[in-house]
């Protein structure tokens, strides 16, 4: 059957692979209908993602259809439309025993550490499928991106009266914004791309937007917006070492900085920058199973609308021609969807 592989940095290859066969106990055979292209896929393609090995079939933001199930599977049935929780945890390590399945010590993320869903069909653990009778495949493919933002927001936990800042308005920053705006915090966003700030103002009504110019003007704007207090919660979704290194200068006393973006490079800052405000620095990795359930319900009831996110779309046969453009912010891409089937 057909599949697309990232064979080496900046190289996509169309390949033929064996059909997956029948599902075993606890497994489901699924057909990929939609794949969302996220920052992780872009980083993998560019050779910048730390947990990725070449060659690999990408695809972890997926809207799939269940074709068949194996023995002892009761949560899904053939014909169900599902989102996939792509974090294949072991269930027995220290992290899993504590309920932190998102950072399992033996974690394998499909499409990153094992082959993913940019193919016609594949086998997956059935317990990682989250069905919905209401959502379409586009919506289901975006649940995992939203889950990353949901978990990042939970790590920062902005509360009533807090000023919260999200840095970077790519898909992960937007996903984080979806959940920050459901809190009682005052939400601010920063990006160096004016078009993305305009998208946030137009789509979410967020007026506290901060253009990053690198000349210090952003800090003055922050002080103006917060009455000089700066931010109790900062979530950096850029994956850019310069942004991640500089984010502490925006933090309020006793505030928290959450890194949800990933870089392979060193993040550095002078210790007093952290020590003086008694800041907390947190990481946010992947998401947890209840996040998927919550997100599906929020999309079903209209609290979250994913439609404005999808700015680019391509078919399976055009991926090799179109993928490079998805790496270029100047194309206006926010979220690209691949119509696999």
C-alpha positions in Angstrom: 0.0 0.0 0.0 1.0 3.6 -0.4 2.9 5.6 2.2 5.1 8.8 2.4 8.3 8.7 4.2 10.7 11.4 5.4 13.9 9.7 4.2 16.4 12.3 5.2 16.3 16.0 6.1 14.2 18.0 3.6 13.4 14.8 1.6 10.0 13.2 1.2 9.7 9.9 -0.6 6.7 8.0 -1.8 7.1 4.3 -0.9 5.2 1.1 -1.0 4.8 -0.9 2.2 3.1 -4.1 3.2 -0.5 -4.0 4.2 -0.9 -4.2 8.0 -2.9 -7.4 8.2 -5.6 -8.2 10.8 -5.7 -6.6 14.2 -4.5 -8.7 17.2 -5.9 -8.6 20.7 -6.3 -5.1 21.9 -5.6 -3.6 18.5 -7.6 -1.9 15.8 -7.1 -1.5 12.1 -7.7 2.1 11.0 -7.8 4.0 7.8 -6.2 7.4 7.7 -8.5 10.1 6.3 -6.8 13.3 7.5 -3.4 14.2 8.8 -2.6 17.6 10.3 0.8 19.0 9.7 2.2 20.4 12.9 5.4 22.1 14.1 6.8 18.7 15.1 6.4 17.4 11.6 8.1 20.5 10.2 11.0 20.1 12.7 11.3 16.4 11.7 11.3 17.3 8.1 14.0 19.9 8.6 16.1 17.5 10.7 15.7 19.6 13.9 13.6 17.4 16.2 15.5 15.6 18.9 13.4 12.4 19.1 13.2 11.7 15.4 15.2 9.1 13.4 15.3 8.8 9.6 13.7 7.2 7.7 10.2 7.5 9.2 6.6 7.7 8.0 5.2 10.8 9.8 1.7 11.5 10.9 0.5 11.8 14.5 -2.3 14.3 14.2 -4.9 12.0 12.7 -8.5 11.6 11.9 -9.1 7.9 11.2 -11.9 5.4 10.6 -11.9 2.0 12.4 -12.0 -0.8 9.9 -11.7 -3.8 12.2 -11.0 -4.6 15.8 -9.2 -7.5 17.6 -10.2 -9.5 20.6 -11.0 -7.7 23.9 -11.7 -4.4 22.2 -14.9 -2.7 23.4 -14.3 1.1 23.2 -14.5 1.3 19.4 -16.3 -0.6 16.6 -15.8 -0.8 12.8 -17.1 2.4 11.2 -16.2 4.7 14.2 -14.5 8.0 13.4 -11.7 8.6 15.9 -8.9 10.8 16.9 -5.7 9.1 17.9 -3.7 9.7 21.1 -0.3 8.9 19.5 1.7 8.4 22.8 2.4 4.7 23.1 3.3 4.4 26.8 4.5 1.2 28.5 2.1 1.3 31.5 4.6 0.0 34.0 7.5 2.5 34.4 7.7 5.1 37.2 6.1 7.8 35.1 3.2 5.6 34.0 2.7 4.4 37.6 2.2 8.0 38.6 -0.3 8.7 35.8 2.2 10.7 33.8 1.8 8.6 30.6 2.8 11.6 28.5 6.4 11.3 29.7 6.7 7.5 29.9 10.3 6.4 30.2 9.8 4.1 27.2 7.5 6.4 25.2 7.1 5.8 21.5 5.1 8.5 19.7 3.8 7.3 16.4 5.0 9.4 13.4 8.0 10.5 15.4 9.7 7.4 17.1 7.7 4.8 15.2 6.0 5.0 11.8 2.9 7.0 11.7 -0.3 7.6 9.8 0.8 9.1 6.4 -0.3 5.8 4.8 -3.5 4.2 3.8 -4.1 2.1 6.9 -2.2 0.8 10.0 -2.6 -1.0 13.3 -2.9 0.8 16.5 -3.6 0.1 20.2 -7.4 0.4 20.5 -7.2 2.1 23.9 -5.5 5.1 22.1 -8.6 5.7 19.9 -11.0 8.5 21.0 -14.3 8.2 19.0 -16.8 10.9 18.1 -20.2 10.4 16.4 -20.3 14.2 15.6 -16.9 15.4 14.5 -15.6 15.1 11.0 -12.1 13.9 10.1 -10.7 17.4 9.8 -11.8 18.2 13.4 -10.6 14.8 14.7 -7.1 15.4 13.1 -6.8 18.6 15.2 -7.6 17.1 18.6 -4.0 16.2 19.3 -2.7 19.7 18.6 -5.3 21.0 20.9 -4.3 18.5 23.5 -0.7 19.8 23.5 -2.1 23.3 24.2 -4.5 22.0 26.8 -1.7 20.3 28.8 0.6 23.3 28.5 -2.1 25.6 29.9 -2.8 23.2 32.7 1.0 23.2 33.5 0.9 27.0 33.8 -2.5 27.1 35.4 -3.3 30.8 34.9 -5.9 31.9 37.5 -8.3 34.7 38.3 -6.6 38.1 38.1 -3.4 36.7 36.5 -1.8 38.2 33.4 -0.9 35.3 31.1 1.4 35.6 28.1 1.6 33.1 25.2 4.7 33.5 23.0 4.4 32.2 19.4 1.1 32.1 17.5 1.7 28.9 15.5 -0.6 26.0 15.9 0.7 25.1 19.4 0.4 28.7 20.6 -3.1 28.9 19.2 -4.0 25.6 20.9 -2.7 27.0 24.2 -4.7 30.1 23.6 -7.9 28.1 23.2 -7.6 26.9 26.8 -6.1 30.1 28.3 -9.1 32.0 27.1 -11.4 29.6 29.1 -9.8 30.7 32.3 -10.3 33.9 34.3 -6.8 35.2 33.4 -6.2 38.2 31.2 -4.6 36.7 28.1 -1.9 38.4 26.0 -0.1 37.0 23.0 3.2 37.9 21.3 4.6 37.0 17.9 7.0 38.5 15.3 4.5 37.9 12.5 1.9 40.7 12.2 -0.4 38.5 10.2 -0.6 36.0 13.0 -1.4 38.7 15.5 -4.1 40.0 13.3 -5.5 36.5 13.0 -5.7 36.3 16.8 -7.5 39.7 17.1 -9.9 38.8 14.3 -10.7 35.2 15.4 -10.5 35.4 19.1 -11.1 39.1 19.9 -7.7 39.2 21.8 -6.7 42.9 21.8 -3.6 42.5 24.0 -1.3 41.6 21.2 2.4 42.4 21.3 4.6 42.6 18.2 8.1 41.2 18.9 10.6 43.5 17.3 13.7 42.6 19.3 14.4 46.2 20.1 13.0 46.3 23.6 9.7 47.8 22.5 7.8 44.6 23.4 8.8 44.9 27.1 7.5 48.5 27.2 4.3 47.3 25.7 4.0 44.6 28.3 4.5 47.0 31.2 1.8 49.2 29.7 -0.7 46.4 29.4 0.0 45.0 32.9 0.4 48.2 34.8 4.1 47.3 35.3 3.4 43.9 36.9 4.4 41.7 33.9 3.2 38.1 33.7 2.3 35.5 36.3 2.2 32.8 33.7 4.3 32.7 30.5 4.0 29.9 28.0 6.6 29.8 25.2 5.4 27.9 22.2 8.1 29.0 19.8 10.7 26.3 20.0 13.2 29.1 19.3 16.3 29.2 21.6 16.4 33.0 21.6 12.8 33.4 22.6 13.1 30.6 25.2 16.2 32.1 26.7 14.8 35.6 26.8 11.3 34.8 28.2 12.2 35.1 31.8 12.7 38.9 31.5 8.9 39.1 31.1 8.0 37.2 34.3 6.3 38.7 37.4 7.5 37.9 40.9 6.6 34.2 41.8 5.6 33.6 38.2 5.9 30.5 36.1 7.5 30.0 32.7 6.3 26.9 30.7 8.3 25.6 27.8 6.0 23.7 25.4 8.1 24.3 22.2 11.2 22.1 21.8 14.6 23.0 20.6 17.8 20.9 20.3 19.9 23.9 21.1 21.0 25.3 24.5 18.6 27.6 26.4 20.6 29.9 28.5 19.9 32.8 30.9 21.7 34.5 33.8 20.7 32.9 37.1 19.6 36.2 38.8 17.0 36.5 36.0 15.3 33.5 37.5 16.3 33.9 41.1 15.3 37.5 41.7 11.5 36.9 40.9 11.6 33.4 42.5 10.4 32.1 39.2 9.3 28.5 38.4 10.4 26.9 35.1 8.3 24.1 33.8 8.2 21.8 30.8 5.1 20.6 29.1 5.3 17.4 27.1 2.6 15.8 25.0 -0.8 15.4 26.7 -2.9 13.1 28.9 -5.8 10.8 27.9 -8.5 13.0 29.7 -7.4 15.9 27.5 -8.6 14.2 24.4 -12.0 13.4 25.9 -12.4 17.0 27.1 -11.4 18.5 23.7 -13.7 16.3 21.7 -16.6 17.5 23.9 -15.6 21.1 23.6 -15.5 20.9 19.8 -18.8 19.0 19.7 -20.6 21.7 21.8 -19.1 24.6 19.8 -16.8 26.0 22.5 -13.8 25.4 20.2 -14.1 26.1 16.5 -11.2 24.6 14.5 -12.4 25.8 11.1 -10.4 29.1 11.0 -7.2 27.2 11.7 -7.1 25.3 8.4 -5.4 27.6 5.9 -3.8 25.1 3.6 -4.9 21.7 2.2 -3.4 19.1 0.0 -4.1 15.6 -1.3 -1.9 12.5 -0.8 -0.7 12.7 -4.4 0.4 16.3 -4.0 2.3 16.1 -0.6 5.7 15.9 -2.2 5.1 19.1 -4.2 3.4 21.1 -1.5 5.0 20.1 1.8 8.0 22.5 1.5 5.5 25.5 1.4 4.1 24.4 4.8 7.5 25.2 6.3 7.4 28.8 5.2 5.5 31.3 7.4 5.4 33.8 4.6 2.8 31.6 2.8 0.4 32.4 5.6 0.2 28.8 6.7 -1.3 28.2 10.2 -2.5 24.6 9.8 -2.2 22.4 6.8 -4.3 19.3 6.3 -3.4 16.3 4.2 -6.3 14.5 2.7 -4.9 11.0 2.8 -8.0 9.1 1.8 
